[in-house]
Amino acid sequence: MFVLELKDLENRSIYIIREAYAEFRNIAALWSTGKDSTTVLWLCYKAFFGRIPFPVIHIDTGRKFREMYEFRDRLAREWGFELLVARNEAAMREGIGPEKGKFECCTKLKTEALRMCLEEHGFDALILAIRRDEHGIRAKERYFSPRDENFRWDYQDQPLEMWDQFQGLVREGTHMRVHPLLHWRELDVWEYIKKEGIPINPMYFARDGKRYRSLGCEPCTLPIDSN
């Protein structure tokens, strides 16, 4: 299998980020505080020579780990980017949680919170940290991947991306999702984090025989055994 060197991966990602920034009127990055989205923020930081020139959105469900909130606030201070915290306050007051169904919980606390944030600020593009190797359906994504008014994505109607030419047209009420990590593998991300010295959430590291491979809401995120 052909494997790109870390510098090649970085160069391509930075090119995609700069193209997106030049193409769209009002762009933001989505940040979970996980390793992948933190790596994307680092790439944005490098792409614009020590600054991130657009807002960074964190979706707060009110049910995340204390360590995630601490890491979020510390990195925002240290890197000096504009942090927007998206919440569905009405759903949180209603006590929406996984006990009422995981689908409803995620829809209300994540999807609807993001929708309200996009409507309030008028964002027409979002930078995300998905990778092709995460899931078969994500392998069908493009670097510039359109979403309709209901956040739906039609994988059968994807724009061609040839010779590093990306389709940036968005209709009113829709938005584009930009995926600068699409060509990376999970191992690439970890190797790049080590090489660059990127700060990551300490929950990824073993403590008391446990660690987390992914980070999310506390009720639905379980640790794995680790030494």
N, C-alpha and C positions, 0 to 999 in steps of 0.2 A: 504494500500500500504506500502511495506517495504521501509523505509527511512534510509539511512546511516547517522551516526553522522558525524559532520564536520571533526573530527580527522581521521575517516575511509576514508572519501573522500580525504582528504589531503594525507594520507599515500599511497593510491592507485595511486593517480596522481604522486606523487614523485617517486614511483616505476617505473611507465611507462616512466617518463622523464629519469631516470637513465638507464633503459633498452635501450631506444632509443640512448642515448649518447654512450653507450657501443657498440651498434650494428652497427651504421652507421659511415662511414668514414668521412663525412663532413656535419654536421647538422647545422641548423639555426632555429630561432624562428621568426614567423610572428607576427607583433604587429601593431594593428590599433590605439592604444591609448585608446580603449574602455575598459569597466570594465572587460570583460571576458579575453581579451588578456593581460591586465595588471595583472589580477589574475594569469594567467599562468606564466608571468615573475616572479611574487613573488614566485610561487612554484618552478621555476627553481633556483631562488636565494637561497631558503631554501634547495633545493636538493643538492646544491654544496657549502653549508656552507658560504653564504655571497658573492658569485660571480656567474656570468653567463658565463660559459666557451666557449660560441659559439656566433656568431654574431646574432644580432636582426635586422630584416628587417622591415622597414616601407615603404609602397608603397605611394608615394607622387604624387597625381594627379594634384597638383597645384591649387586645388579648395576646399581645406579643410578649416575649420574654424581656425581663428587665435589662438583660445584657444587650439586647438589640437596641433598645431606646438609648442606653448609655453610649453604645458605639456610634449610633446615628448622630447624636448631638455632639459628641467629641470630634468626629471626623468633619462635620459641617463647620465647626469652629476652626479646626486646624487648617482645613483646605479653603475656607472662606467662600464657599458657594452659597447661593440662595436656596434655602430649604423650604419647600412647600409641603405641609402635612395635610393630606386629604383624608377627611373623615365623613362618614354618613352619620351625623349627630342624631338624626331622628331614629334611625335603626338602633343605634347604641342606647338611646333612651328607652326604646321598646324592649331592650334586653335580648336582641337577636343573638343567637349563639349556635354552636353545632348541635346542641340538644334539640333544636327545632328543625334539624336537617342540614347536612353539610352544604348541599347545593344552595339552599336559601341563604344560609349564613354567608357563604362566599359571594353570592350575587349581591346581597345587601351591603355587606361591609367592605367588599373589595371593588367589584365591578361598578356598583352604583356610586361609590365614593369617588372612583376615578372619573366616571362620567360627569359628575357634578363639578369636579375640578377642571376638566377640559372645557366644560360650558362656561364656567366662571372666568377662566383666563383666556379662552379662545385659542388653545393650542391646536395646531394643525398637524403636528408630528411628535412622536414619542420615540426616544431611544431606549431599547430594551436589551436584555442580556441573554437571549435564548441561543442555544446551540443545536446544530443538526443532529448531533449524536445523542441528544436527550430522549428523543421519541421519534417513531417513524413519521408521524404527521408533521413534526417540526422540520424534518428533512425536506418537506415540500415548500417550506417558506422561502421567501426571497429576501435580499438585503433591504429592499424597500417594499413593504408588504401592506397593501391598502386594507382598511377596515371601513365598513359602511356605517350608516347612522346608528345602527344597533350593535356596533362593535363586532359584527360578524365578518368572517374571512372566508372567501370562496377559493379553496385551494385548486379548483378546476379552472379558475379564471385568473391566472397569475401573469403579470407582465414579464416579457423576456428581459433578461439582463445579460447583455453581450458586450464584450470589449469595455467593461467597466462603465457602461451607460445605464443609468437607473431612471425608472419612471417616477417622476415626482408630482404628477398631477393629482390633486385632491379636490373633490366636489365640496360644496358648502355643506357643513354638518357632518362631514366624514373626517378621518385623519389617517395619516400614514404611520406605520410602525417600522422603525429602522433597527436593523439587527447586525451591529458590527462584530459580534462574536460568533456569527453563524458558522464560520468555517473552522472554529476551534474545537478541540476535544477537551474533555474534562482534565486529562493529564496535562495538556498544554496550559490550561489555566493555572494549575498548581505550580507547574515549573516556572511560569511567568511571574506568579506571585513571589516565589522564592528568589528569582533572579532580580526582580525590581525592588524587593523589600516592601511590598504593598501591605499596609496594615489590614488585617481581617479580624472578624469577630472571634474572640477567644473560645466561643462555644464549639468551634470546629476541632479544638484540641482536647486530648484525653484528660479527664479529671474524674477521680474516683471510679476508674474503670469504664467510663462512659464518654461518648462524644457524639456530636451531631453531624450528619452528612449534608443535611439541608436545613434551612431555617424558615420557620413560618409561625403561625399562631400556636400558642402554648398548648391548648387542648388537643391539637391534631398533629403535633410534631413530637416524635419519640426519638430518644437517643439509641445508639447502637453500642454494643460492647467494644471496648478498645483498650489497648495497653499503651 
